[in-house]
Amino acid sequence: MQHPDYEIRRFRAALDGTGEDARADAVTGAWIEAVRRGFHENPPVPGQVERMVGFYRQDDRELTGAYATGTPDGAVDTAVPVATFGTMRHTLNTGAALLPTHQITAVTVRATHRRRGLLRRMMTEDLRRAADAGLAMAALFASEATIYGRFGFGVAVERESLRIDTRRGLSLVGGAGGAGAAGQASADGAGATEFVEREAIADIARAVFARWHAVTPGSMDRQASYPGVIDGTLREEDLEPDTAVRGAAHWAADGVPDGYVTWKFSGWETGPTTVRVRDFVAVTDEAYRALWNLLGSLDLVDVVTWEHASVDEPLRWAVADTRVCAVTEREDSLWLRILDPVAALQARPGGAPGSVRLAVTDDLGIAAGTLDLVSADGRLTAVRVADGVTAGPESEAEVTLSVAALSSAYLGGISVLTLARAGAVDGDPEAVQRLAAILATDRVPQCLTDF
Ligand SMILES: CC(=O)SCCNC(=O)CCNC(=O)[C@H](O)C(C)(C)COP(=O)(O)OP(=O)(O)OC[C@H]1O[C@@H](n2cnc3c(N)ncnc32)[C@H](O)[C@@H]1OP(=O)(O)O
């Protein structure tokens, strides 16, 4: 059979009707169905698609579908897109600013239409449109690490999965170890830790996460459905209530919550008995230690697991026995793609004072150019000196790297020196060292938002 042609359509999610009777309109419903098939998800339960549409609208997501046209024998159902691509905008904490960022999600291509360039076409068009709209940065989470480097994305944040043996408690260094006693003063004395009813978690989570997002490099702000997924009012699989979710919070001495954790118990059927942390956010060190003390104090629980730990997690340095805290996996978390190097670099902090002339290569042409980068007083200034990277001697660069490598180095999570040793950064070693010092940061980035 001859390959069909494809028409790309972009639209917003919409409902037909109002109130209880509202239903996803045909185009939106077909797009969501294509995504579900692409990720091998079960058919939706009644009302689930409509709830998703509500969240998509709150996030102002743009939905892109590729539709097969001109099939000679009409064998392809042209109402359901053969490929999907979703985008929305939230802010990224760069370490110096909250940068509006173009997020890409829900990328699927039907198996019968794969490897014909549909992803390349949607991605290329989308990144150009985002750059034309003035966005300096794009971001995604990758299903496979081999797909997105070719489009200029680099891993900027990594994360670790921890398996913590709590059979003997955690005995946090510097803590009294008794924070698990509900309602009592926390480990460091001033605040208090307490279990929280599910209905109360979302409000606490919203407020605490907003503070955490404002101060944590690598954090992406969260989409509309997030509070419900955290507190169990929206189970991820079907957006139905998940009554197995439990939670606790920590209140500072002034009575304001400064940390929370939610979790699920794995059940009695399998051993060791395990509590799986769903979300752990603490804006003060006191709250951080008190909440880990609480998790370590849960009776009848042998193991606590958490899949969103930083690669520089303080927990292992807070426990007396560092071996109770095992890393079971380390994987890429947030991928970034710089669209406008001048705007993106000026939105991040400067490290050591100094300057360097930098050439950025970009196979898609969006971010390519030669820049003068100056770091002073903790700020970066970037000036474009040439559009290309092969201009005359007056714009010759000291360091050359791809936009993917620069995006990996952007938050300071992946060192320029490490990238240079990997062959991803070219230049005189002294100039590479200077760039590394300019982009160095004092905090490893962490992202607690999946999208
Ligand atoms: C941000 C997110 O949503 S992550 C989720 C991504 N989606 C999935 O994993 C769902 C299952 N997979 C799919 O739907 C598809 O296979 C996709 C989306 C990964 C790829 O779509 P396709 O239309 O087949 O990709 P397309 O034909 O445009 O290929 C573009 C390039 O990527 C390469 N590529 C595509 N998929 C992969 C892969 N899984 N691994 C490595 N390379 C890949 C192609 O070889 C091609 O390379 P080239 O242009 O440099 O020669």
The ligand as an ORCA input file, in Angstrom:
! r2SCAN-3c Opt
* xyz 0 1
  C       8.209     13.771     25.269
  C       7.485     12.472     25.152
  O       6.307     12.413     24.970
  S       8.404     11.042     25.295
  C       7.399      9.756     24.572
  C       7.821      9.388     23.179
  N       6.846      8.402     22.668
  C       6.991      7.087     22.773
  O       7.993      6.562     23.266
  C       5.843      6.267     22.272
  C       6.291      5.111     21.359
  N       7.120      5.569     20.219
  C       6.639      6.313     19.220
  O       5.483      6.696     19.232
  C       7.545      6.670     18.056
  O       8.360      5.562     17.799
  C       8.445      7.906     18.260
  C       7.551      9.090     18.633
  C       9.440      7.686     19.396
  C       9.216      8.191     16.981
  O       8.347      8.620     15.958
  P       8.727      8.449     14.389
  O       7.721      9.213     13.621
  O       8.897      7.022     14.101
  O      10.119      9.181     14.317
  P      10.759      9.769     12.960
  O      10.479      8.854     11.825
  O      10.369     11.177     12.772
  O      12.272      9.694     13.351
  C      13.036     10.855     13.563
  C      14.413     10.419     13.921
  O      14.414      9.832     15.220
  C      14.917      8.518     15.168
  N      14.149      7.750     16.125
  C      12.807      7.671     16.198
  N      12.444      6.909     17.233
  C      13.581      6.496     17.814
  C      13.840      5.643     18.924
  N      12.850      5.106     19.639
  N      15.134      5.442     19.247
  C      16.128      5.989     18.538
  N      15.922      6.795     17.463
  C      14.659      7.029     17.113
  C      14.719      8.074     13.730
  O      15.652      7.059     13.390
  C      14.974      9.348     12.991
  O      16.366      9.614     12.924
  P      16.995     10.596     11.823
  O      15.910     11.519     11.342
  O      18.039     11.310     12.575
  O      17.488      9.693     10.761
*
